[in-house]
Amino acid sequence: MRTFLLIAVLVGLPVQAHAQFRYGNELAADMHAWEKAEAAETLTSAEWHQAGEYSGYVLGAADAYEGAGVFCGYGKVATEQLEAVVAAYLKSDPTRWHFSANSLVGMALREAFPCG
C-alpha cells in the first residue's frame, strides 16, 4: 500500500527537466580556472567551481566518446592527460570556441588518440 501511495504521489508531481547546452566559450572559461588550479594558484570559490565544471565536463564527454569509438585509449590515458589535451586544443584555435563544447572535446580527443 505504501508503494502504491508513493507512486501515486510521484506521478502526480510536475516534472521539470533542464538541459543546458554548452558552447566552447563557456568551456574555455572553465578551462582557464582549471589551469589556475593546476598551477596551484589561489582561486575564488567560483573559480574552484569552474575548474570542477571543466574537469567533469571533459571526463564525462570522454567517457561517452570512448564508448562510441570516437577515440581510443581511455583506460590507458590519465585523467590529467585528457584534461590537458582538451585544454591545448582549445588554446590552439580560439576561433572554434563558438562550436558546442561537446564537439570540441570530441575533436580534441579524436585528434590526440585516434583509433586504428
Phi and psi in radians as a Rosetta constraint file:
Dihedral C 1 N 2 CA 2 C 2 CIRCULARHARMONIC -1.063 0.35
Dihedral N 2 CA 2 C 2 N 3 CIRCULARHARMONIC -0.731 0.35
Dihedral C 2 N 3 CA 3 C 3 CIRCULARHARMONIC -1.077 0.35
Dihedral N 3 CA 3 C 3 N 4 CIRCULARHARMONIC -0.752 0.35
Dihedral C 3 N 4 CA 4 C 4 CIRCULARHARMONIC -1.080 0.35
Dihedral N 4 CA 4 C 4 N 5 CIRCULARHARMONIC -0.751 0.35
Dihedral C 4 N 5 CA 5 C 5 CIRCULARHARMONIC -1.122 0.35
Dihedral N 5 CA 5 C 5 N 6 CIRCULARHARMONIC -0.738 0.35
Dihedral C 5 N 6 CA 6 C 6 CIRCULARHARMONIC -1.078 0.35
Dihedral N 6 CA 6 C 6 N 7 CIRCULARHARMONIC -0.781 0.35
Dihedral C 6 N 7 CA 7 C 7 CIRCULARHARMONIC -1.119 0.35
Dihedral N 7 CA 7 C 7 N 8 CIRCULARHARMONIC -0.742 0.35
Dihedral C 7 N 8 CA 8 C 8 CIRCULARHARMONIC -1.079 0.35
Dihedral N 8 CA 8 C 8 N 9 CIRCULARHARMONIC -0.710 0.35
Dihedral C 8 N 9 CA 9 C 9 CIRCULARHARMONIC -1.178 0.35
Dihedral N 9 CA 9 C 9 N 10 CIRCULARHARMONIC -0.790 0.35
Dihedral C 9 N 10 CA 10 C 10 CIRCULARHARMONIC -1.144 0.35
Dihedral N 10 CA 10 C 10 N 11 CIRCULARHARMONIC -0.669 0.35
Dihedral C 10 N 11 CA 11 C 11 CIRCULARHARMONIC -1.163 0.35
Dihedral N 11 CA 11 C 11 N 12 CIRCULARHARMONIC -0.580 0.35
Dihedral C 11 N 12 CA 12 C 12 CIRCULARHARMONIC -1.364 0.35
Dihedral N 12 CA 12 C 12 N 13 CIRCULARHARMONIC -0.240 0.35
Dihedral C 12 N 13 CA 13 C 13 CIRCULARHARMONIC -1.356 0.35
Dihedral N 13 CA 13 C 13 N 14 CIRCULARHARMONIC 2.453 0.35
Dihedral C 13 N 14 CA 14 C 14 CIRCULARHARMONIC -1.228 0.35
Dihedral N 14 CA 14 C 14 N 15 CIRCULARHARMONIC 2.416 0.35
Dihedral C 14 N 15 CA 15 C 15 CIRCULARHARMONIC -1.919 0.35
Dihedral N 15 CA 15 C 15 N 16 CIRCULARHARMONIC 2.271 0.35
Dihedral C 15 N 16 CA 16 C 16 CIRCULARHARMONIC -2.040 0.35
Dihedral N 16 CA 16 C 16 N 17 CIRCULARHARMONIC 2.295 0.35
Dihedral C 16 N 17 CA 17 C 17 CIRCULARHARMONIC -1.961 0.35
Dihedral N 17 CA 17 C 17 N 18 CIRCULARHARMONIC 2.422 0.35
Dihedral C 17 N 18 CA 18 C 18 CIRCULARHARMONIC -2.239 0.35
Dihedral N 18 CA 18 C 18 N 19 CIRCULARHARMONIC 1.972 0.35
Dihedral C 18 N 19 CA 19 C 19 CIRCULARHARMONIC -1.905 0.35
Dihedral N 19 CA 19 C 19 N 20 CIRCULARHARMONIC 2.339 0.35
Dihedral C 19 N 20 CA 20 C 20 CIRCULARHARMONIC -2.048 0.35
Dihedral N 20 CA 20 C 20 N 21 CIRCULARHARMONIC 2.167 0.35
Dihedral C 20 N 21 CA 21 C 21 CIRCULARHARMONIC -1.561 0.35
Dihedral N 21 CA 21 C 21 N 22 CIRCULARHARMONIC 2.262 0.35
Dihedral C 21 N 22 CA 22 C 22 CIRCULARHARMONIC -1.930 0.35
Dihedral N 22 CA 22 C 22 N 23 CIRCULARHARMONIC 2.456 0.35
Dihedral C 22 N 23 CA 23 C 23 CIRCULARHARMONIC -1.833 0.35
Dihedral N 23 CA 23 C 23 N 24 CIRCULARHARMONIC 2.891 0.35
Dihedral C 23 N 24 CA 24 C 24 CIRCULARHARMONIC -1.038 0.35
Dihedral N 24 CA 24 C 24 N 25 CIRCULARHARMONIC -0.564 0.35
Dihedral C 24 N 25 CA 25 C 25 CIRCULARHARMONIC -1.044 0.35
Dihedral N 25 CA 25 C 25 N 26 CIRCULARHARMONIC -0.712 0.35
Dihedral C 25 N 26 CA 26 C 26 CIRCULARHARMONIC -1.208 0.35
Dihedral N 26 CA 26 C 26 N 27 CIRCULARHARMONIC -0.714 0.35
Dihedral C 26 N 27 CA 27 C 27 CIRCULARHARMONIC -1.130 0.35
Dihedral N 27 CA 27 C 27 N 28 CIRCULARHARMONIC -0.677 0.35
Dihedral C 27 N 28 CA 28 C 28 CIRCULARHARMONIC -1.133 0.35
Dihedral N 28 CA 28 C 28 N 29 CIRCULARHARMONIC -0.698 0.35
Dihedral C 28 N 29 CA 29 C 29 CIRCULARHARMONIC -1.094 0.35
Dihedral N 29 CA 29 C 29 N 30 CIRCULARHARMONIC -0.748 0.35
Dihedral C 29 N 30 CA 30 C 30 CIRCULARHARMONIC -1.134 0.35
Dihedral N 30 CA 30 C 30 N 31 CIRCULARHARMONIC -0.639 0.35
Dihedral C 30 N 31 CA 31 C 31 CIRCULARHARMONIC -1.085 0.35
Dihedral N 31 CA 31 C 31 N 32 CIRCULARHARMONIC -0.696 0.35
Dihedral C 31 N 32 CA 32 C 32 CIRCULARHARMONIC -1.078 0.35
Dihedral N 32 CA 32 C 32 N 33 CIRCULARHARMONIC -0.702 0.35
Dihedral C 32 N 33 CA 33 C 33 CIRCULARHARMONIC -1.152 0.35
Dihedral N 33 CA 33 C 33 N 34 CIRCULARHARMONIC -0.698 0.35
Dihedral C 33 N 34 CA 34 C 34 CIRCULARHARMONIC -1.073 0.35
Dihedral N 34 CA 34 C 34 N 35 CIRCULARHARMONIC -0.724 0.35
Dihedral C 34 N 35 CA 35 C 35 CIRCULARHARMONIC -1.099 0.35
Dihedral N 35 CA 35 C 35 N 36 CIRCULARHARMONIC -0.690 0.35
Dihedral C 35 N 36 CA 36 C 36 CIRCULARHARMONIC -1.106 0.35
Dihedral N 36 CA 36 C 36 N 37 CIRCULARHARMONIC -0.708 0.35
Dihedral C 36 N 37 CA 37 C 37 CIRCULARHARMONIC -1.141 0.35
Dihedral N 37 CA 37 C 37 N 38 CIRCULARHARMONIC -0.722 0.35
Dihedral C 37 N 38 CA 38 C 38 CIRCULARHARMONIC -1.116 0.35
Dihedral N 38 CA 38 C 38 N 39 CIRCULARHARMONIC -0.553 0.35
Dihedral C 38 N 39 CA 39 C 39 CIRCULARHARMONIC -1.492 0.35
Dihedral N 39 CA 39 C 39 N 40 CIRCULARHARMONIC 0.100 0.35
Dihedral C 39 N 40 CA 40 C 40 CIRCULARHARMONIC 1.039 0.35
Dihedral N 40 CA 40 C 40 N 41 CIRCULARHARMONIC 0.597 0.35
Dihedral C 40 N 41 CA 41 C 41 CIRCULARHARMONIC -1.429 0.35
Dihedral N 41 CA 41 C 41 N 42 CIRCULARHARMONIC 2.809 0.35
Dihedral C 41 N 42 CA 42 C 42 CIRCULARHARMONIC -1.288 0.35
Dihedral N 42 CA 42 C 42 N 43 CIRCULARHARMONIC 2.244 0.35
Dihedral C 42 N 43 CA 43 C 43 CIRCULARHARMONIC -2.095 0.35
Dihedral N 43 CA 43 C 43 N 44 CIRCULARHARMONIC 2.614 0.35
Dihedral C 43 N 44 CA 44 C 44 CIRCULARHARMONIC -1.343 0.35
Dihedral N 44 CA 44 C 44 N 45 CIRCULARHARMONIC 2.932 0.35
Dihedral C 44 N 45 CA 45 C 45 CIRCULARHARMONIC -1.106 0.35
Dihedral N 45 CA 45 C 45 N 46 CIRCULARHARMONIC -0.602 0.35
Dihedral C 45 N 46 CA 46 C 46 CIRCULARHARMONIC -1.135 0.35
Dihedral N 46 CA 46 C 46 N 47 CIRCULARHARMONIC -0.688 0.35
Dihedral C 46 N 47 CA 47 C 47 CIRCULARHARMONIC -1.196 0.35
Dihedral N 47 CA 47 C 47 N 48 CIRCULARHARMONIC -0.642 0.35
Dihedral C 47 N 48 CA 48 C 48 CIRCULARHARMONIC -1.081 0.35
Dihedral N 48 CA 48 C 48 N 49 CIRCULARHARMONIC -0.711 0.35
Dihedral C 48 N 49 CA 49 C 49 CIRCULARHARMONIC -1.085 0.35
Dihedral N 49 CA 49 C 49 N 50 CIRCULARHARMONIC -0.792 0.35
Dihedral C 49 N 50 CA 50 C 50 CIRCULARHARMONIC -1.081 0.35
Dihedral N 50 CA 50 C 50 N 51 CIRCULARHARMONIC -0.733 0.35
Dihedral C 50 N 51 CA 51 C 51 CIRCULARHARMONIC -1.067 0.35
Dihedral N 51 CA 51 C 51 N 52 CIRCULARHARMONIC -0.720 0.35
Dihedral C 51 N 52 CA 52 C 52 CIRCULARHARMONIC -1.174 0.35
Dihedral N 52 CA 52 C 52 N 53 CIRCULARHARMONIC -0.642 0.35
Dihedral C 52 N 53 CA 53 C 53 CIRCULARHARMONIC -1.072 0.35
Dihedral N 53 CA 53 C 53 N 54 CIRCULARHARMONIC -0.754 0.35
Dihedral C 53 N 54 CA 54 C 54 CIRCULARHARMONIC -1.076 0.35
Dihedral N 54 CA 54 C 54 N 55 CIRCULARHARMONIC -0.907 0.35
Dihedral C 54 N 55 CA 55 C 55 CIRCULARHARMONIC -1.061 0.35
Dihedral N 55 CA 55 C 55 N 56 CIRCULARHARMONIC -0.822 0.35
Dihedral C 55 N 56 CA 56 C 56 CIRCULARHARMONIC -1.109 0.35
Dihedral N 56 CA 56 C 56 N 57 CIRCULARHARMONIC -0.697 0.35
Dihedral C 56 N 57 CA 57 C 57 CIRCULARHARMONIC -1.146 0.35
Dihedral N 57 CA 57 C 57 N 58 CIRCULARHARMONIC -0.831 0.35
Dihedral C 57 N 58 CA 58 C 58 CIRCULARHARMONIC -1.076 0.35
Dihedral N 58 CA 58 C 58 N 59 CIRCULARHARMONIC -0.797 0.35
Dihedral C 58 N 59 CA 59 C 59 CIRCULARHARMONIC -1.207 0.35
Dihedral N 59 CA 59 C 59 N 60 CIRCULARHARMONIC -0.639 0.35
Dihedral C 59 N 60 CA 60 C 60 CIRCULARHARMONIC -1.142 0.35
Dihedral N 60 CA 60 C 60 N 61 CIRCULARHARMONIC -0.779 0.35
Dihedral C 60 N 61 CA 61 C 61 CIRCULARHARMONIC -1.143 0.35
Dihedral N 61 CA 61 C 61 N 62 CIRCULARHARMONIC -0.694 0.35
Dihedral C 61 N 62 CA 62 C 62 CIRCULARHARMONIC -1.080 0.35
Dihedral N 62 CA 62 C 62 N 63 CIRCULARHARMONIC -0.716 0.35
Dihedral C 62 N 63 CA 63 C 63 CIRCULARHARMONIC -1.076 0.35
Dihedral N 63 CA 63 C 63 N 64 CIRCULARHARMONIC -0.776 0.35
Dihedral C 63 N 64 CA 64 C 64 CIRCULARHARMONIC -1.167 0.35
Dihedral N 64 CA 64 C 64 N 65 CIRCULARHARMONIC -0.768 0.35
Dihedral C 64 N 65 CA 65 C 65 CIRCULARHARMONIC -1.208 0.35
Dihedral N 65 CA 65 C 65 N 66 CIRCULARHARMONIC -0.621 0.35
Dihedral C 65 N 66 CA 66 C 66 CIRCULARHARMONIC -1.113 0.35
Dihedral N 66 CA 66 C 66 N 67 CIRCULARHARMONIC -0.754 0.35
Dihedral C 66 N 67 CA 67 C 67 CIRCULARHARMONIC -1.120 0.35
Dihedral N 67 CA 67 C 67 N 68 CIRCULARHARMONIC -0.481 0.35
Dihedral C 67 N 68 CA 68 C 68 CIRCULARHARMONIC -1.567 0.35
Dihedral N 68 CA 68 C 68 N 69 CIRCULARHARMONIC -0.041 0.35
Dihedral C 68 N 69 CA 69 C 69 CIRCULARHARMONIC 1.358 0.35
Dihedral N 69 CA 69 C 69 N 70 CIRCULARHARMONIC 0.357 0.35
Dihedral C 69 N 70 CA 70 C 70 CIRCULARHARMONIC -1.270 0.35
Dihedral N 70 CA 70 C 70 N 71 CIRCULARHARMONIC -0.628 0.35
Dihedral C 70 N 71 CA 71 C 71 CIRCULARHARMONIC -2.473 0.35
Dihedral N 71 CA 71 C 71 N 72 CIRCULARHARMONIC 2.891 0.35
Dihedral C 71 N 72 CA 72 C 72 CIRCULARHARMONIC -2.202 0.35
Dihedral N 72 CA 72 C 72 N 73 CIRCULARHARMONIC 2.595 0.35
Dihedral C 72 N 73 CA 73 C 73 CIRCULARHARMONIC 1.923 0.35
Dihedral N 73 CA 73 C 73 N 74 CIRCULARHARMONIC 0.182 0.35
Dihedral C 73 N 74 CA 74 C 74 CIRCULARHARMONIC -0.998 0.35
Dihedral N 74 CA 74 C 74 N 75 CIRCULARHARMONIC -0.744 0.35
Dihedral C 74 N 75 CA 75 C 75 CIRCULARHARMONIC -1.210 0.35
Dihedral N 75 CA 75 C 75 N 76 CIRCULARHARMONIC -0.331 0.35
Dihedral C 75 N 76 CA 76 C 76 CIRCULARHARMONIC -1.785 0.35
Dihedral N 76 CA 76 C 76 N 77 CIRCULARHARMONIC -0.203 0.35
Dihedral C 76 N 77 CA 77 C 77 CIRCULARHARMONIC -1.763 0.35
Dihedral N 77 CA 77 C 77 N 78 CIRCULARHARMONIC 2.284 0.35
Dihedral C 77 N 78 CA 78 C 78 CIRCULARHARMONIC -1.202 0.35
Dihedral N 78 CA 78 C 78 N 79 CIRCULARHARMONIC 2.618 0.35
Dihedral C 78 N 79 CA 79 C 79 CIRCULARHARMONIC -0.922 0.35
Dihedral N 79 CA 79 C 79 N 80 CIRCULARHARMONIC -0.815 0.35
Dihedral C 79 N 80 CA 80 C 80 CIRCULARHARMONIC -1.067 0.35
Dihedral N 80 CA 80 C 80 N 81 CIRCULARHARMONIC -0.579 0.35
Dihedral C 80 N 81 CA 81 C 81 CIRCULARHARMONIC -1.213 0.35
Dihedral N 81 CA 81 C 81 N 82 CIRCULARHARMONIC -0.723 0.35
Dihedral C 81 N 82 CA 82 C 82 CIRCULARHARMONIC -1.058 0.35
Dihedral N 82 CA 82 C 82 N 83 CIRCULARHARMONIC -0.801 0.35
Dihedral C 82 N 83 CA 83 C 83 CIRCULARHARMONIC -1.091 0.35
Dihedral N 83 CA 83 C 83 N 84 CIRCULARHARMONIC -0.751 0.35
Dihedral C 83 N 84 CA 84 C 84 CIRCULARHARMONIC -1.188 0.35
Dihedral N 84 CA 84 C 84 N 85 CIRCULARHARMONIC -0.665 0.35
Dihedral C 84 N 85 CA 85 C 85 CIRCULARHARMONIC -1.103 0.35
Dihedral N 85 CA 85 C 85 N 86 CIRCULARHARMONIC -0.785 0.35
Dihedral C 85 N 86 CA 86 C 86 CIRCULARHARMONIC -1.153 0.35
Dihedral N 86 CA 86 C 86 N 87 CIRCULARHARMONIC -0.708 0.35
Dihedral C 86 N 87 CA 87 C 87 CIRCULARHARMONIC -1.073 0.35
Dihedral N 87 CA 87 C 87 N 88 CIRCULARHARMONIC -0.772 0.35
Dihedral C 87 N 88 CA 88 C 88 CIRCULARHARMONIC -1.103 0.35
Dihedral N 88 CA 88 C 88 N 89 CIRCULARHARMONIC -0.689 0.35
Dihedral C 88 N 89 CA 89 C 89 CIRCULARHARMONIC -1.125 0.35
Dihedral N 89 CA 89 C 89 N 90 CIRCULARHARMONIC -0.769 0.35
Dihedral C 89 N 90 CA 90 C 90 CIRCULARHARMONIC -1.097 0.35
Dihedral N 90 CA 90 C 90 N 91 CIRCULARHARMONIC -0.743 0.35
Dihedral C 90 N 91 CA 91 C 91 CIRCULARHARMONIC -1.264 0.35
Dihedral N 91 CA 91 C 91 N 92 CIRCULARHARMONIC -0.408 0.35
Dihedral C 91 N 92 CA 92 C 92 CIRCULARHARMONIC -1.209 0.35
Dihedral N 92 CA 92 C 92 N 93 CIRCULARHARMONIC -0.477 0.35
Dihedral C 92 N 93 CA 93 C 93 CIRCULARHARMONIC -2.706 0.35
Dihedral N 93 CA 93 C 93 N 94 CIRCULARHARMONIC 1.507 0.35
Dihedral C 93 N 94 CA 94 C 94 CIRCULARHARMONIC -1.078 0.35
Dihedral N 94 CA 94 C 94 N 95 CIRCULARHARMONIC -0.246 0.35
Dihedral C 94 N 95 CA 95 C 95 CIRCULARHARMONIC -1.189 0.35
Dihedral N 95 CA 95 C 95 N 96 CIRCULARHARMONIC -0.224 0.35
Dihedral C 95 N 96 CA 96 C 96 CIRCULARHARMONIC -1.542 0.35
Dihedral N 96 CA 96 C 96 N 97 CIRCULARHARMONIC -0.106 0.35
Dihedral C 96 N 97 CA 97 C 97 CIRCULARHARMONIC -1.132 0.35
Dihedral N 97 CA 97 C 97 N 98 CIRCULARHARMONIC -0.214 0.35
Dihedral C 97 N 98 CA 98 C 98 CIRCULARHARMONIC -1.413 0.35
Dihedral N 98 CA 98 C 98 N 99 CIRCULARHARMONIC -0.164 0.35
Dihedral C 98 N 99 CA 99 C 99 CIRCULARHARMONIC -1.287 0.35
Dihedral N 99 CA 99 C 99 N 100 CIRCULARHARMONIC 2.912 0.35
Dihedral C 99 N 100 CA 100 C 100 CIRCULARHARMONIC -1.146 0.35
Dihedral N 100 CA 100 C 100 N 101 CIRCULARHARMONIC 2.536 0.35
Dihedral C 100 N 101 CA 101 C 101 CIRCULARHARMONIC -1.051 0.35
Dihedral N 101 CA 101 C 101 N 102 CIRCULARHARMONIC -0.674 0.35
Dihedral C 101 N 102 CA 102 C 102 CIRCULARHARMONIC -1.045 0.35
Dihedral N 102 CA 102 C 102 N 103 CIRCULARHARMONIC -0.795 0.35
Dihedral C 102 N 103 CA 103 C 103 CIRCULARHARMONIC -1.197 0.35
Dihedral N 103 CA 103 C 103 N 104 CIRCULARHARMONIC -0.614 0.35
Dihedral C 103 N 104 CA 104 C 104 CIRCULARHARMONIC -1.135 0.35
Dihedral N 104 CA 104 C 104 N 105 CIRCULARHARMONIC -0.730 0.35
Dihedral C 104 N 105 CA 105 C 105 CIRCULARHARMONIC -1.094 0.35
Dihedral N 105 CA 105 C 105 N 106 CIRCULARHARMONIC -0.788 0.35
Dihedral C 105 N 106 CA 106 C 106 CIRCULARHARMONIC -1.066 0.35
Dihedral N 106 CA 106 C 106 N 107 CIRCULARHARMONIC -0.764 0.35
Dihedral C 106 N 107 CA 107 C 107 CIRCULARHARMONIC -1.125 0.35
Dihedral N 107 CA 107 C 107 N 108 CIRCULARHARMONIC -0.724 0.35
Dihedral C 107 N 108 CA 108 C 108 CIRCULARHARMONIC -1.090 0.35
Dihedral N 108 CA 108 C 108 N 109 CIRCULARHARMONIC -0.795 0.35
Dihedral C 108 N 109 CA 109 C 109 CIRCULARHARMONIC -1.262 0.35
Dihedral N 109 CA 109 C 109 N 110 CIRCULARHARMONIC -0.650 0.35
Dihedral C 109 N 110 CA 110 C 110 CIRCULARHARMONIC -1.119 0.35
Dihedral N 110 CA 110 C 110 N 111 CIRCULARHARMONIC -0.688 0.35
Dihedral C 110 N 111 CA 111 C 111 CIRCULARHARMONIC -1.188 0.35
Dihedral N 111 CA 111 C 111 N 112 CIRCULARHARMONIC -0.706 0.35
Dihedral C 111 N 112 CA 112 C 112 CIRCULARHARMONIC -1.391 0.35
Dihedral N 112 CA 112 C 112 N 113 CIRCULARHARMONIC -0.609 0.35
Dihedral C 112 N 113 CA 113 C 113 CIRCULARHARMONIC -2.297 0.35
Dihedral N 113 CA 113 C 113 N 114 CIRCULARHARMONIC 1.180 0.35
Dihedral C 113 N 114 CA 114 C 114 CIRCULARHARMONIC -1.195 0.35
Dihedral N 114 CA 114 C 114 N 115 CIRCULARHARMONIC 2.670 0.35
Dihedral C 114 N 115 CA 115 C 115 CIRCULARHARMONIC -1.562 0.35
Dihedral N 115 CA 115 C 115 N 116 CIRCULARHARMONIC 2.436 0.35
